[in-house]
Amino acid sequence: MSKSNNKNSNNFEENAGELGTLGKKELVKKAENFSKQYCVGNGDGFKLKDYETKASFNLGEEGKPLVKETLQLGVDALAAMQDILYAQDKWSLLIIFQAMDAAGKDGAIKHVMSGVNPQGCQVSSFKAPSSEELDHDFLWRCQKHLPERGRIGIFNRSYYEEVLVVRVHEAILKGQKLPEKLVTEDIWDNRFQDIRNFEKYLNRNGTVVIKFFLNISKDEQKERFMERIDDPDKNWKFSTGDVKERGYWNDYMHAYEELIKNTSTKKSPWYVIPADDKLHARIAIASAIITALDEMDLEYPTVSDEKIAELQAVKKALLEEK
């Protein structure tokens, strides 16, 4: 371990050790400070090479309990905030996950959202579009799954596939039934503009959008593929198509860089999460979600004096029951 990693490890241990004693405001502030290092914000000048795939610290096996404890604190804080979001019923949060295969999207969703009330959260996964979906604009199929007010919506892949896999594989674009005169060299810039406008529209109507790119290295992906092949319980996760897509790695990295550069904004930012360490990635994701919810100024609905008097009367009647 390098000196810098030692320093970062010590800082993480010190900070994590304090978390259990912090109040809500202090915990939220810690989450904001931790997640902002991965937040792109305005995408102008974004370069993917400036973002690591590995965490800046490595506590080793002996540090895993501490990391898990930190993640659980984040999960608990997130669950509490989601409860207020649901009760307030004004804002909604859309969380988008994009990544190469085996980067850990499913695991992140499962673990980070484990404490959230299922009534207030919905997960939508998007694969190859159906014939019905191809008869509509590229945003249509995702619009149908947008979260209602008071809810958290999670997109496991999304409309961003239209500037990723469709850009990498030109044949897919040709099969999308677009009028030929609309398929120009500007099509990707046009789609970036459409996405920016769509997310601005959502934000103006009370839906906050945050986006996660799980930044896995090619070597780590290979290890996870091998694990899926060698472990019978994980064979179902593996597809030969995943290896085929791996052959287009550089094309995908270029496509990710372009989409983040063109669609990351202050109000709908991309977070580039180092995904080679799953636990670290989940802490970073939980921290970013906590930060987004905190910026909504969530409060439980205020109850009128008349309602309080009514509740007290009901309480009195219940106490006087024989």
N, C-alpha and C positions, 0 to 999 in steps of 0.2 A: 504494500500500500504506500502511495506517495505521501510526502509531507502534507500536501494540500488536502489529500483525502483524510489524513489523520485529523487535521484541523477541523474539516467539515464534519467528520464523525463525532468529534468531541462536542462541537456546537450542537449537533442534532441530539446527542445524548442529554446535554444540559437542558435544551429547550423541551425535549420530550418529557424529561423528568418533572418539569414544572407544570405541564399541561393539566394534570389532574387536580391541581390546586387553583386553577384560574377560573374567574367568573366568565359569564357569557361574552361580555364585550372584549375582554382580554383574549379569549379563545378565538373569537372571530378575527381580531386583529392579527393574531399569529397565523391564522389560515390565509389571510390576505397577503401577508408578507411572504409566506412560503410559496403561494401559487403565482405571485406576480413575476417571479423569475422565468416562468414558462409562458407567460402571456405575451402574445405578439402585439396586440393592440392595432395601431395603424400598420398596414402591411407594406407600406412603401419601403423599398430597399431590402425586403426580407430575403435571407439566404438560409436554406435548410442546413447547410454545412456549419452554420454558427450554433446549432443546437445539438447537444449530445444525446446519444441513445442510452447511455449509462448514467445512473445517479452520481452526483458529485461526492457521495460518501458510500462506504461499504462497511457495515457493522459486522458482517460475517454471521455465522450460524448463532453465535452467542447473543447477537443483538436482535434476532428475530422477534423474541417476546416483546421487547420494547417497541419495535416497529408495529407489531400487531396491536399493542395497547394504544399506541398513538392513532392508528387507523380506527379503532373502536370508538375512541373519543370523538373523532371526526364524524363517524357514522351516527353516534348518539346526538351530536349537535345538529346534524343535517335532519334527522328525524324530528327533532323538536321544532325546527324552523319550518319544515314541511307541514307540520300540524297547523301552524299559524297561517301559512299560505292558503291552506285548504279552508280554514275558518273564515279568513278575510274575504276570499272569493273575488279578488280584483285582478291580481296579476297571474300570469302563468309563466312557466319556464320550459323552454325547449333546449334539450341537451343533445348534441349531435356527436356521434363517434365515427371516425373514419380511421382506417389503418390497413396495412398489409395483412395478409392471412397470418394467424397465430400470434398477433401482437397483443392479444389479451382483452379484446373488447367485451366479450361475453363475461369473462371473469370479473372485469371492472364493474360492469353493470350489476352483476350478482352480489358482489361484496360491498360496494359503495352504497348501493340502494337497499341493503338488507334490512335496515331499520325503518324504512319508510312504509307508511300505511298503504296497502295495495289500492285502497279506494282513491288515493290521491296521486297515483302514478300509473303511467301506461308505457309499455315498450313496443315499438314497431320496428320490424326488421324488413329491409328491402333487398330483394334479390333481382334476378333478371325480370324485366317488365313483361307483363302479360300482353296478349293481343289487345285487350280493352285499354290497357294503360298506354300502349303505343298509338292508340287513336286519339290521345289527348296530348296537351303540352307537357313538357318534361317535369313541371312542378306539380302537376295535377295529383298524381298518386300520393304524394307526401302531404299535400294540403288536406286531404281527407283524414289524416291522422294527427293533425295539430292538437295540442292539449287545450282543454277548456280552462276557463278562469279557475284559479285555485288548485290547478293540477300541474304536475311535472310530466312532460312528455320526453321520451328518450327515443331517438332514432339510431338504430344500429345499421349504419350506412344510411344514405339519404339521397337527396337531389344532387349532392356533390359527385355521385357516381357518373353524372352526365358530363362532368369535366375531368373525369379520371379514366375509368375503364373505356368509356366511349371515345376519349381522346387517344388513348393508347391503341385501341383496336378500331381502325377506321371503318372496317366492315360493319360494325354495329351501327355507326352513324348512318350508313347507307340504308340500313334496314328500318330506320325510324320514320319513314314515310313523309319526310319533309319535302316541300317543293324544292326542286333543284336550284332555283335561283336564290334560295335562302341559305344554301350550304356554301358559304364563302370562306375565305381565309380569315374573316373577322368573326366567325361563329363562336369561338371560345371567348373572345372579348365581349361579344354580345351576351353570352350566357353569364359571364361574370357580372356584367351590369344588371342583368335580370335578377340574379341572386342577391346582389347588394340591395337593389330596390325592394325585393320581396322581404328581406330581413329588416329593412328600415320600416316597411309597412307594418310588419308584425310588432316591432318595437313601439311604434306609435300607437298601437292598439293594445298594449299591455302584455305582450308576449316577449320576454327577454330570451335572446338566443346566445348560447355559448357553445363553442365547438372544440372538440378534442381530436388532435392527431396523435395517435400512439406511435411514437417514433422508435421502431425496433430496428436493430442492425440486421444485416443479411446473415451474419454468423449465428446470431441468436435465433433467428427464424429457422435456420437449418437444424439447430439443436432441438427446437420444439417439434419440428417435423419428425425428426428421428425418434423422439420420445413418443409421439403419437403412433408411429409405426411399430415400435417395440413393446408398447403397453396395450394388451388386448382390450382393456377398458376404454382406451382412447382411440382405437382404430376407427370408430364411427366418425370421429372428428376430421379424419384425413380424407382428402380428395386428390386424385392425380392432377386435377385441374389447378390445384394450389401450386404445385411444382411448375406447371406450365406458365402460370402467371409470374412466378419467380424469375423466369427467363427474361422478363421485361422490366426487371428491377430499376434500371437506370431511367427508363421511360416513365415509370411510375413516380420516381423521385422528382423528376423534372415537372411532371404534372402536379404533384403535391406542392412543390415550391411555387408554381405559377398560381395555383388556386388560393393558397394562403396569402401570397403577396397581393392578390387582386380582390380578396373577399374578407380579409381581416380588418375590422373597424373597431373603434373605441367602444361602441355600444354592442357590437356582435363580434367579440374577439375570438381568434383561434388560440388555443393553448397547445404548444408542442411539448408533449410529455415524454420524458425518457422512459421507454417501455421495456428495456432489457431486464429490469428488476420490477416484478409485478407488484410487490408490496409498496415500494416507493411510488410507483405510478398511481396506485389507488389512493394513497395519501394526498398526492398532488391533485388528483381529480376531485376528491372530497373537499379539499381546501378551496378549489376554484368554485365549486357549486355553492359552498357556504358563503363565499364572497359575493356571488351573484344574488343570492337570496337576501343577504344583509343589505344590499344596495336598494332593495325594494321598500325599506322602512316598514317591515311587517309588524302588524299589531292585531291582537284579537279584537273582534268587533266590540264597540262600546255599547253597553246596555243602558237604556233610558231609565230615568227615575221610576217611571210607571212600571216598567218591567221588573225592576228590583223589588218594588213594593209587592207586585204580584208573586214573585218568587218567595218572598218572606211570608206571605199569606199562605202559600202552598206548604211551605216548611212548617208553619205553625199548625196547620191542619194535620199534617203527617205525624207530628210529635204528639198531637192530642188524640190520635187514634187509639182505640182500646182493643 
